[in-house]
């Protein structure tokens, strides 16, 4: 746990905000570009990212 690390200071406070993470399920994504600037035909990591989040949830 981070709070047990003596090199870190963990601050806790009450808040009215609720963090959330939403995925983009649009049929047509905005243009996605490779590092060299060429357009990619689709958003390659989209499905893998959703699968990784699904596997990371402790159920």
N, C-alpha and C positions, 0 to 999 in steps of 0.2 A: 504494500500500500504506500502511496505517496506520503501520507501523513507520518509514517514511521521513518522516513529518510531524514537524518539530522541535517542534511544540507539544504533541505527545502522548508519553506514556511507555507503552510496551508491555511488559507483564510476561508471561513464559511460565513454566510450571511443569508437572511431570508430575502426572498424576492417575489415579485408578482409575475415574473416572466417564466414561461414554460418553453424550454428549448425543444425544437422539433426538427425533423429531417424529412423532407418530402422528395420523392423521386419523380422524374419527368417521364410520364407515360404517353407523351404525344406520339402519334403515328409517324409524323414527319418532323425530324429534328432540325434545328438550325444548322447551317453549314459547320462542319468540323474539319479542321485542317491538320495536316501532319507537321512535324517540326520544320521541314523544308518549305512549308507553305502551300503544298499541293492539297487540294480538297480530298477528303476521304469519302467513300460512297455511303458510309453509315457511321454511327457512333459505336466503335468497337467495344469499349469497356462497359457500356451501359448495363448489359445483362450480367457480366461478371461482377460488377460492383454490387448490384442488387443481391446476387447469390452470396457474396462475401458477407454482406450485412446480415443476411438471413442465417448464415452459419455462425456468425459471431454472437447472436442472441442466445443467452442461456435460458433455455426453456425447461 
